[in-house]
Amino acid sequence: MSEFKKSEINIEVVTDENRVPEEITWSAEDGNVYKEDAKALMLSVWDSKSQETLRIDLWTKDMPVDEMKKFFHQTLVSMSDTFNRATQDEKMTATMKDFCDYFAEKLEITRK
């Protein structure tokens, strides 16, 4: 019988009196990450029973709008890569990538 390894990813959020995030930190021992600062996060979890996605979208009050635009763009690019690995649907992946290019162009996001 094989042994299973358990991994944890921890997210800590400090909010103000109105429950608006002021600080977000995350840790992942397997990745040698300990209490790294983050300005935003998007977490999606698939609930198979209800057949829906559960989400947590948070960003700190000092997250600049230009960085939020880049964050969304890079997240969309990453999601299309993940979609391709999960489904091998090359046609839809190409369509998603085209949208990512359109998104970047309309928001005048430049790649570094």
PETAHU-V514363 format. One record per residue. N is the residue number from 0. SS is DSSP state (2 for helix, 1 for strand, 0 for the rest). OMEGA is omega as a letter, one per 20 degrees, with the letter a starting at -180 (none if undefined). BURIAL is 1 if it has 24 or more other ideal C-beta (glycine too) atoms within 12 Angstrom, else 0. Layout:
n:N ss:SS omega:OMEGA burial:BURIAL
n:N ss:SS omega:OMEGA burial:BURIAL
//
This chain:
n:0 ss:0 omega:a burial:0
n:1 ss:0 omega:r burial:0
n:2 ss:0 omega:r burial:0
n:3 ss:0 omega:r burial:0
n:4 ss:0 omega:r burial:0
n:5 ss:0 omega:r burial:0
n:6 ss:0 omega:r burial:0
n:7 ss:0 omega:r burial:0
n:8 ss:1 omega:a burial:0
n:9 ss:1 omega:r burial:0
n:10 ss:1 omega:r burial:1
n:11 ss:1 omega:a burial:0
n:12 ss:1 omega:r burial:1
n:13 ss:1 omega:a burial:0
n:14 ss:1 omega:r burial:0
n:15 ss:0 omega:a burial:0
n:16 ss:0 omega:r burial:0
n:17 ss:0 omega:r burial:0
n:18 ss:0 omega:r burial:0
n:19 ss:0 omega:a burial:0
n:20 ss:1 omega:r burial:1
n:21 ss:1 omega:r burial:0
n:22 ss:1 omega:r burial:1
n:23 ss:1 omega:r burial:1
n:24 ss:1 omega:r burial:0
n:25 ss:1 omega:r burial:1
n:26 ss:1 omega:r burial:0
n:27 ss:1 omega:a burial:0
n:28 ss:2 omega:a burial:0
n:29 ss:2 omega:r burial:0
n:30 ss:2 omega:a burial:0
n:31 ss:0 omega:r burial:0
n:32 ss:1 omega:r burial:0
n:33 ss:1 omega:r burial:0
n:34 ss:1 omega:r burial:0
n:35 ss:1 omega:r burial:0
n:36 ss:1 omega:r burial:0
n:37 ss:1 omega:r burial:1
n:38 ss:0 omega:a burial:1
n:39 ss:1 omega:r burial:1
n:40 ss:1 omega:r burial:1
n:41 ss:1 omega:a burial:1
n:42 ss:1 omega:r burial:0
n:43 ss:1 omega:r burial:0
n:44 ss:1 omega:r burial:0
n:45 ss:1 omega:r burial:0
n:46 ss:1 omega:a burial:0
n:47 ss:0 omega:a burial:0
n:48 ss:0 omega:a burial:0
n:49 ss:0 omega:a burial:0
n:50 ss:0 omega:r burial:0
n:51 ss:1 omega:r burial:0
n:52 ss:1 omega:r burial:0
n:53 ss:1 omega:a burial:0
n:54 ss:1 omega:r burial:0
n:55 ss:1 omega:r burial:0
n:56 ss:1 omega:a burial:0
n:57 ss:1 omega:r burial:1
n:58 ss:1 omega:a burial:1
n:59 ss:0 omega:a burial:1
n:60 ss:0 omega:r burial:0
n:61 ss:0 omega:r burial:0
n:62 ss:0 omega:a burial:1
n:63 ss:0 omega:a burial:0
n:64 ss:2 omega:a burial:0
n:65 ss:2 omega:r burial:0
n:66 ss:2 omega:r burial:0
n:67 ss:2 omega:r burial:1
n:68 ss:2 omega:r burial:0
n:69 ss:2 omega:r burial:1
n:70 ss:2 omega:r burial:1
n:71 ss:2 omega:a burial:1
n:72 ss:2 omega:a burial:1
n:73 ss:2 omega:r burial:0
n:74 ss:2 omega:r burial:0
n:75 ss:2 omega:r burial:1
n:76 ss:2 omega:r burial:1
n:77 ss:2 omega:r burial:0
n:78 ss:2 omega:r burial:1
n:79 ss:2 omega:r burial:1
n:80 ss:2 omega:r burial:0
n:81 ss:2 omega:r burial:0
n:82 ss:2 omega:r burial:0
n:83 ss:2 omega:r burial:0
n:84 ss:2 omega:a burial:0
n:85 ss:2 omega:a burial:0
n:86 ss:2 omega:a burial:0
n:87 ss:0 omega:r burial:0
n:88 ss:0 omega:a burial:0
n:89 ss:2 omega:a burial:0
n:90 ss:2 omega:a burial:0
n:91 ss:2 omega:r burial:0
n:92 ss:2 omega:r burial:0
n:93 ss:2 omega:r burial:0
n:94 ss:2 omega:r burial:0
n:95 ss:2 omega:r burial:1
n:96 ss:2 omega:r burial:0
n:97 ss:2 omega:r burial:0
n:98 ss:2 omega:r burial:0
n:99 ss:2 omega:r burial:1
n:100 ss:2 omega:r burial:0
n:101 ss:2 omega:r burial:0
n:102 ss:2 omega:a burial:0
n:103 ss:2 omega:a burial:0
n:104 ss:2 omega:a burial:0
n:105 ss:2 omega:r burial:0
n:106 ss:0 omega:a burial:0
n:107 ss:0 omega:r burial:0
n:108 ss:0 omega:r burial:1
n:109 ss:0 omega:r burial:0
n:110 ss:0 omega:r burial:0
n:111 ss:0 omega:none burial:0
//
